[in-house]
Amino acid sequence: IMSEYLGEMTNIILSNEGTLDKYIGDAIMCFWNAPQTVENHHKVACKTALECLEKLSELHVIWAKMGLPALKCRIGLHSGNVLVGNLGSKKRMDYTIIGDTVNLASRLEGLNKYYGTQIIISDSLYKEVNNDFVCRPLDIVSVKGRVSHTTIYELIATKEKATYEQKQLAVMYTEALWLYKTKNFSKAVNWLDEFLILYPDDIPAKN
């Protein structure tokens, strides 16, 4: 299962001009825009993440017919400056990236566990792609290792492929969160109650 999963995800990353950095256990670390420039790399990265989830859904159907278990996938995406190059020792080195940007992306991946989501992107990435993708704000967080706060978003779908339900979910949740953040708590609760009638299994709304 792991070999098939990693193989399919890797194929999608490479076909979208991503640079495969390394496998970390059952995780994949990759990046865009180095060593060669990738046009619209912010959008390409988000498109790749969504394609990975689509492929995983297809694999679930195949595995279920074989009596095999399904796998969960969590993705964290962030955009920023990094140190990139051949790093390591004189005896062995890897072409890789390091820096705060990399650390935050890793933290965002882990936050999916708490919010019950699959793809979380940072505020800086959201500003680059929000015209082309359906996203919803999740929270303002301060992750381990960083002093500053950042707004995080769930990447849901491309606007081209998004269903009416996905678009409605994003709009309604964004409104409820705005009411909460502006301390209009009674209206926020009423709005979330209506939201949960339509989307009773939505974990961020329950949290």
Steps between C-alpha positions, in 0.01 A plus 500: 500500500772747599701438183196552281393808694846664495542409134172657390553816707854536368380468140252784555761724663755445222242545224420840651866613496549442872840419644493185710715569806472183704277234652467534877349171609160500331519874424619681188687832510501698177526858375463716191695772320846347550732400346307633199241777495143371497245745364207562737659256746259600780203384295682194372576386855135533603383322186744219576372459855141468379601250231674289765178478701301409188743221420490375860119474476542287188750278681256456788246345261759260361634405843150445640431243227821323605403506867773751581465798737474864398771755574461854631697782344579843645669781310654829616591772249687825561675753278808703587876534482717196566864401489533252215798300380722200566517467877663238719847368564808443284408133468132537428264786414151563371348767280246639745344809659516628857363798690198634684282457192568126499431470872164676470389277214574198718300649790205567272497136391472395864218746573274305267465244780336756727275665242393179327618633164729365230672807353594808702671795335658811649383859472785591264406219263129579526564855379664359189231246407164612641375623161535152353417269790218455748640537851365576843673658799541260790668692778779734606774288653844524650687182418792352687829674426341827380421815698272664242144388431372390162157447350452151362259389228360174374556443130178343371494499120578694186227752421466330163418158650338605831147375562220725619521335841873570529453866407209536742697337780786744455275807490287402799793396718693817416201711604458310827869533583493874422205547736690313770822695450309830519347382831146476362467171683121452496480542122809280457336219698176528301693499174703195605181320603361553151832396351508174698150412380635503146844359586455292820836321466714813461766478771627863489146624563462263794828617649 
